[in-house]
Amino acid sequence: MLELLLENLPVVGCRMDKQGRILESRGSEGRMVQAQAEWPDTAIFLERVLRGETVHCEFESGMGARKRVREIWLSPNLS
């Protein structure tokens, strides 16, 4: 089911290390990972996730017709 969602919705799922580097990404919006320079600084969010919290933030990227509101959900790996 997750595979179906990742491939057909405008989303991307990533696995990041503790320094915020993307180790793996999948999804139909994979090009967003390439444009990571537009992302907000995730360091403060990663600190909260490492303490066990799930974190959500929204930000805008692009201009004009390409302007988008992006959402990031970060959750700890509990395995």
N, CA, C and O atoms as a GROMACS GRO file, in nm:
protein
  316
    1MET      N    1   0.082  -0.119   0.000
    1MET     CA    2   0.000   0.000   0.000
    1MET      C    3   0.087   0.126   0.000
    1MET      O    4   0.060   0.220  -0.075
    2LEU      N    5   0.192   0.128   0.084
    2LEU     CA    6   0.280   0.245   0.088
    2LEU      C    7   0.344   0.268  -0.047
    2LEU      O    8   0.355   0.382  -0.092
    3GLU      N    9   0.386   0.163  -0.112
    3GLU     CA   10   0.448   0.172  -0.244
    3GLU      C   11   0.352   0.237  -0.344
    3GLU      O   12   0.393   0.322  -0.423
    4LEU      N   13   0.226   0.198  -0.340
    4LEU     CA   14   0.123   0.254  -0.428
    4LEU      C   15   0.106   0.404  -0.402
    4LEU      O   16   0.097   0.482  -0.498
    5LEU      N   17   0.103   0.445  -0.277
    5LEU     CA   18   0.090   0.587  -0.244
    5LEU      C   19   0.211   0.667  -0.289
    5LEU      O   20   0.197   0.775  -0.347
    6LEU      N   21   0.330   0.615  -0.262
    6LEU     CA   22   0.452   0.687  -0.299
    6LEU      C   23   0.464   0.708  -0.449
    6LEU      O   24   0.514   0.811  -0.493
    7GLU      N   25   0.418   0.613  -0.526
    7GLU     CA   26   0.432   0.623  -0.672
    7GLU      C   27   0.321   0.703  -0.738
    7GLU      O   28   0.339   0.748  -0.851
    8ASN      N   29   0.207   0.723  -0.671
    8ASN     CA   30   0.094   0.786  -0.738
    8ASN      C   31   0.048   0.919  -0.678
    8ASN      O   32  -0.033   0.988  -0.740
    9LEU      N   33   0.096   0.955  -0.563
    9LEU     CA   34   0.062   1.084  -0.504
    9LEU      C   35   0.183   1.177  -0.514
    9LEU      O   36   0.296   1.129  -0.522
   10PRO      N   37   0.160   1.308  -0.512
   10PRO     CA   38   0.275   1.400  -0.519
   10PRO      C   39   0.347   1.409  -0.385
   10PRO      O   40   0.346   1.512  -0.318
   11VAL      N   41   0.411   1.297  -0.348
   11VAL     CA   42   0.481   1.288  -0.220
   11VAL      C   43   0.617   1.223  -0.241
   11VAL      O   44   0.645   1.165  -0.346
   12VAL      N   45   0.700   1.234  -0.139
   12VAL     CA   46   0.827   1.164  -0.139
   12VAL      C   47   0.851   1.114   0.004
   12VAL      O   48   0.824   1.186   0.100
   13GLY      N   49   0.900   0.995   0.016
   13GLY     CA   50   0.937   0.940   0.147
   13GLY      C   51   1.088   0.928   0.152
   13GLY      O   52   1.150   0.875   0.060
   14CYS      N   53   1.147   0.976   0.260
   14CYS     CA   54   1.294   0.975   0.273
   14CYS      C   55   1.335   0.910   0.404
   14CYS      O   56   1.260   0.910   0.502
   15ARG      N   57   1.454   0.854   0.402
   15ARG     CA   58   1.519   0.808   0.524
   15ARG      C   59   1.643   0.895   0.540
   15ARG      O   60   1.725   0.904   0.449
   16MET      N   61   1.655   0.959   0.657
   16MET     CA   62   1.765   1.052   0.682
   16MET      C   63   1.852   1.002   0.796
   16MET      O   64   1.806   0.928   0.883
   17ASP      N   65   1.979   1.044   0.794
   17ASP     CA   66   2.065   1.011   0.907
   17ASP      C   67   2.054   1.122   1.013
   17ASP      O   68   1.979   1.218   0.995
   18LYS      N   69   2.127   1.108   1.121
   18LYS     CA   70   2.117   1.203   1.232
   18LYS      C   71   2.170   1.341   1.196
   18LYS      O   72   2.142   1.438   1.267
   19GLN      N   73   2.245   1.353   1.088
   19GLN     CA   74   2.296   1.482   1.044
   19GLN      C   75   2.202   1.549   0.943
   19GLN      O   76   2.229   1.659   0.897
   20GLY      N   77   2.091   1.482   0.909
   20GLY     CA   78   1.995   1.538   0.816
   20GLY      C   79   2.023   1.506   0.670
   20GLY      O   80   1.956   1.560   0.582
   21ARG      N   81   2.120   1.420   0.643
   21ARG     CA   82   2.148   1.381   0.505
   21ARG      C   83   2.048   1.274   0.462
   21ARG      O   84   2.016   1.183   0.537
   22ILE      N   85   2.000   1.287   0.339
   22ILE     CA   86   1.904   1.190   0.286
   22ILE      C   87   1.980   1.066   0.242
   22ILE      O   88   2.069   1.074   0.156
   23LEU      N   89   1.944   0.952   0.300
   23LEU     CA   90   2.010   0.826   0.268
   23LEU      C   91   1.935   0.752   0.158
   23LEU      O   92   1.996   0.682   0.077
   24GLU      N   93   1.804   0.769   0.155
   24GLU     CA   94   1.720   0.697   0.059
   24GLU      C   95   1.594   0.779   0.039
   24GLU      O   96   1.541   0.836   0.134
   25SER      N   97   1.545   0.786  -0.085
   25SER     CA   98   1.418   0.853  -0.110
   25SER      C   99   1.344   0.781  -0.220
   25SER      O  100   1.403   0.725  -0.312
   26ARG      N  101   1.212   0.783  -0.208
   26ARG     CA  102   1.126   0.720  -0.309
   26ARG      C  103   0.998   0.799  -0.319
   26ARG      O  104   0.952   0.858  -0.222
   27GLY      N  105   0.942   0.802  -0.437
   27GLY     CA  106   0.814   0.868  -0.458
   27GLY      C  107   0.810   0.948  -0.586
   27GLY      O  108   0.912   0.972  -0.650
   28SER      N  109   0.689   0.988  -0.624
   28SER     CA  110   0.670   1.058  -0.750
   28SER      C  111   0.722   1.201  -0.745
   28SER      O  112   0.741   1.262  -0.851
   29GLU      N  113   0.746   1.256  -0.628
   29GLU     CA  114   0.802   1.391  -0.615
   29GLU      C  115   0.951   1.384  -0.583
   29GLU      O  116   1.002   1.471  -0.512
   30GLY      N  117   1.020   1.285  -0.633
   30GLY     CA  118   1.162   1.268  -0.605
   30GLY      C  119   1.246   1.388  -0.643
   30GLY      O  120   1.351   1.412  -0.583
   31ARG      N  121   1.201   1.464  -0.744
   31ARG     CA  122   1.277   1.582  -0.782
   31ARG      C  123   1.280   1.685  -0.670
   31ARG      O  124   1.370   1.769  -0.666
   32MET      N  125   1.183   1.679  -0.578
   32MET     CA  126   1.183   1.772  -0.465
   32MET      C  127   1.306   1.749  -0.378
   32MET      O  128   1.362   1.844  -0.323
   33VAL      N  129   1.348   1.624  -0.367
   33VAL     CA  130   1.468   1.594  -0.288
   33VAL      C  131   1.588   1.662  -0.350
   33VAL      O  132   1.677   1.710  -0.279
   34GLN      N  133   1.593   1.666  -0.484
   34GLN     CA  134   1.703   1.732  -0.552
   34GLN      C  135   1.703   1.883  -0.525
   34GLN      O  136   1.809   1.946  -0.526
   35ALA      N  137   1.586   1.941  -0.500
   35ALA     CA  138   1.573   2.084  -0.473
   35ALA      C  139   1.574   2.112  -0.323
   35ALA      O  140   1.508   2.204  -0.276
   36GLN      N  141   1.647   2.032  -0.250
   36GLN     CA  142   1.649   2.042  -0.105
   36GLN      C  143   1.700   2.178  -0.057
   36GLN      O  144   1.677   2.215   0.058
   37ALA      N  145   1.769   2.253  -0.142
   37ALA     CA  146   1.819   2.384  -0.103
   37ALA      C  147   1.704   2.476  -0.062
   37ALA      O  148   1.725   2.570   0.016
   38GLU      N  149   1.583   2.451  -0.114
   38GLU     CA  150   1.467   2.532  -0.079
   38GLU      C  151   1.408   2.492   0.056
   38GLU      O  152   1.324   2.564   0.110
   39TRP      N  153   1.449   2.381   0.110
   39TRP     CA  154   1.394   2.334   0.236
   39TRP      C  155   1.440   2.422   0.350
   39TRP      O  156   1.549   2.480   0.344
   40PRO      N  157   1.359   2.434   0.455
   40PRO     CA  158   1.406   2.506   0.574
   40PRO      C  159   1.515   2.424   0.644
   40PRO      O  160   1.532   2.305   0.617
   41ASP      N  161   1.589   2.489   0.732
   41ASP     CA  162   1.692   2.419   0.808
   41ASP      C  163   1.623   2.316   0.898
   41ASP      O  164   1.548   2.352   0.988
   42THR      N  165   1.650   2.190   0.874
   42THR     CA  166   1.582   2.084   0.948
   42THR      C  167   1.654   2.045   1.076
   42THR      O  168   1.609   1.955   1.147
   43ALA      N  169   1.766   2.109   1.107
   43ALA     CA  170   1.844   2.070   1.224
   43ALA      C  171   1.761   2.074   1.353
   43ALA      O  172   1.768   1.982   1.434
   44ILE      N  173   1.683   2.181   1.372
   44ILE     CA  174   1.604   2.190   1.495
   44ILE      C  175   1.496   2.084   1.498
   44ILE      O  176   1.460   2.033   1.605
   45PHE      N  177   1.443   2.050   1.380
   45PHE     CA  178   1.341   1.945   1.375
   45PHE      C  179   1.401   1.809   1.405
   45PHE      O  180   1.341   1.728   1.475
   46LEU      N  181   1.521   1.785   1.352
   46LEU     CA  182   1.588   1.657   1.374
   46LEU      C  183   1.618   1.635   1.522
   46LEU      O  184   1.607   1.523   1.572
   47GLU      N  185   1.656   1.742   1.592
   47GLU     CA  186   1.681   1.729   1.736
   47GLU      C  187   1.556   1.681   1.809
   47GLU      O  188   1.565   1.596   1.897
   48ARG      N  189   1.440   1.735   1.772
   48ARG     CA  190   1.315   1.694   1.836
   48ARG      C  191   1.281   1.548   1.801
   48ARG      O  192   1.234   1.473   1.886
   49VAL      N  193   1.304   1.510   1.676
   49VAL     CA  194   1.276   1.372   1.634
   49VAL      C  195   1.366   1.275   1.709
   49VAL      O  196   1.321   1.168   1.750
   50LEU      N  197   1.493   1.311   1.727
   50LEU     CA  198   1.585   1.224   1.799
   50LEU      C  199   1.545   1.207   1.945
   50LEU      O  200   1.585   1.110   2.010
   51ARG      N  201   1.466   1.301   1.998
   51ARG     CA  202   1.412   1.288   2.134
   51ARG      C  203   1.283   1.206   2.135
   51ARG      O  204   1.225   1.183   2.242
   52GLY      N  205   1.238   1.161   2.016
   52GLY     CA  206   1.120   1.075   2.009
   52GLY      C  207   0.992   1.142   1.962
   52GLY      O  208   0.888   1.077   1.958
   53GLU      N  209   0.997   1.271   1.927
   53GLU     CA  210   0.878   1.342   1.882
   53GLU      C  211   0.854   1.322   1.733
   53GLU      O  212   0.948   1.293   1.658
   54THR      N  213   0.730   1.336   1.690
   54THR     CA  214   0.696   1.347   1.549
   54THR      C  215   0.679   1.496   1.521
   54THR      O  216   0.610   1.566   1.595
   55VAL      N  217   0.741   1.544   1.415
   55VAL     CA  218   0.744   1.687   1.386
   55VAL      C  219   0.682   1.714   1.249
   55VAL      O  220   0.702   1.638   1.155
   56HIS      N  221   0.607   1.824   1.239
   56HIS     CA  222   0.545   1.866   1.114
   56HIS      C  223   0.577   2.013   1.090
   56HIS      O  224   0.571   2.094   1.183
   57CYS      N  225   0.612   2.049   0.967
   57CYS     CA  226   0.629   2.190   0.932
   57CYS      C  227   0.582   2.211   0.790
   57CYS      O  228   0.578   2.118   0.709
   58GLU      N  229   0.546   2.335   0.759
   58GLU     CA  230   0.505   2.374   0.624
   58GLU      C  231   0.593   2.489   0.579
   58GLU      O  232   0.636   2.570   0.661
   59PHE      N  233   0.621   2.495   0.449
   59PHE     CA  234   0.698   2.606   0.393
   59PHE      C  235   0.660   2.623   0.247
   59PHE      O  236   0.607   2.531   0.185
   60GLU      N  237   0.688   2.740   0.192
   60GLU     CA  238   0.660   2.769   0.053
   60GLU      C  239   0.788   2.760  -0.028
   60GLU      O  240   0.896   2.796   0.019
   61SER      N  241   0.775   2.710  -0.150
   61SER     CA  242   0.888   2.705  -0.241
   61SER      C  243   0.841   2.743  -0.380
   61SER      O  244   0.722   2.734  -0.411
   62GLY      N  245   0.933   2.786  -0.463
   62GLY     CA  246   0.900   2.825  -0.599
   62GLY      C  247   0.840   2.964  -0.607
   62GLY      O  248   0.816   3.030  -0.505
   63MET      N  249   0.816   3.007  -0.731
   63MET     CA  250   0.758   3.139  -0.754
   63MET      C  251   0.653   3.131  -0.864
   63MET      O  252   0.656   3.041  -0.947
   64GLY      N  253   0.562   3.225  -0.862
   64GLY     CA  254   0.461   3.233  -0.967
   64GLY      C  255   0.377   3.107  -0.975
   64GLY      O  256   0.328   3.057  -0.874
   65ALA      N  257   0.362   3.056  -1.096
   65ALA     CA  258   0.280   2.936  -1.119
   65ALA      C  259   0.341   2.811  -1.055
   65ALA      O  260   0.272   2.712  -1.034
   66ARG      N  261   0.470   2.816  -1.026
   66ARG     CA  262   0.538   2.700  -0.965
   66ARG      C  263   0.544   2.708  -0.812
   66ARG      O  264   0.604   2.622  -0.748
   67LYS      N  265   0.482   2.809  -0.755
   67LYS     CA  266   0.482   2.824  -0.609
   67LYS      C  267   0.400   2.712  -0.547
   67LYS      O  268   0.288   2.684  -0.590
   68ARG      N  269   0.455   2.649  -0.446
   68ARG     CA  270   0.390   2.537  -0.377
   68ARG      C  271   0.406   2.551  -0.226
   68ARG      O  272   0.505   2.606  -0.178
   69VAL      N  273   0.309   2.501  -0.154
   69VAL     CA  274   0.322   2.487  -0.010
   69VAL      C  275   0.365   2.343   0.013
   69VAL      O  276   0.295   2.250  -0.026
   70ARG      N  277   0.479   2.325   0.075
   70ARG     CA  278   0.533   2.192   0.103
   70ARG      C  279   0.513   2.160   0.250
   70ARG      O  280   0.514   2.248   0.335
   71GLU      N  281   0.495   2.035   0.278
   71GLU     CA  282   0.485   1.989   0.416
   71GLU      C  283   0.593   1.884   0.439
   71GLU      O  284   0.621   1.801   0.354
   72ILE      N  285   0.650   1.890   0.556
   72ILE     CA  286   0.748   1.788   0.596
   72ILE      C  287   0.699   1.726   0.727
   72ILE      O  288   0.668   1.797   0.822
   73TRP      N  289   0.693   1.596   0.728
   73TRP     CA  290   0.662   1.519   0.850
   73TRP      C  291   0.787   1.438   0.881
   73TRP      O  292   0.835   1.363   0.796
   74LEU      N  293   0.838   1.454   0.998
   74LEU     CA  294   0.953   1.376   1.043
   74LEU      C  295   0.910   1.292   1.163
   74LEU      O  296   0.851   1.344   1.258
   75SER      N  297   0.940   1.165   1.157
   75SER     CA  298   0.904   1.079   1.270
   75SER      C  299   1.023   0.989   1.302
   75SER      O  300   1.099   0.952   1.213
   76PRO      N  301   1.037   0.956   1.430
   76PRO     CA  302   1.152   0.873   1.470
   76PRO      C  303   1.137   0.730   1.419
   76PRO      O  304   1.026   0.679   1.402
   77ASN      N  305   1.250   0.668   1.395
   77ASN     CA  306   1.252   0.526   1.361
   77ASN      C  307   1.244   0.448   1.492
   77ASN      O  308   1.339   0.448   1.570
   78LEU      N  309   1.134   0.384   1.515
   78LEU     CA  310   1.112   0.315   1.642
   78LEU      C  311   1.152   0.169   1.638
   78LEU      O  312   1.130   0.096   1.735
   79SER      N  313   1.212   0.126   1.528
   79SER     CA  314   1.251  -0.016   1.520
   79SER      C  315   1.387  -0.039   1.579
   79SER      O  316   1.435  -0.153   1.581
   0.00000   0.00000   0.00000
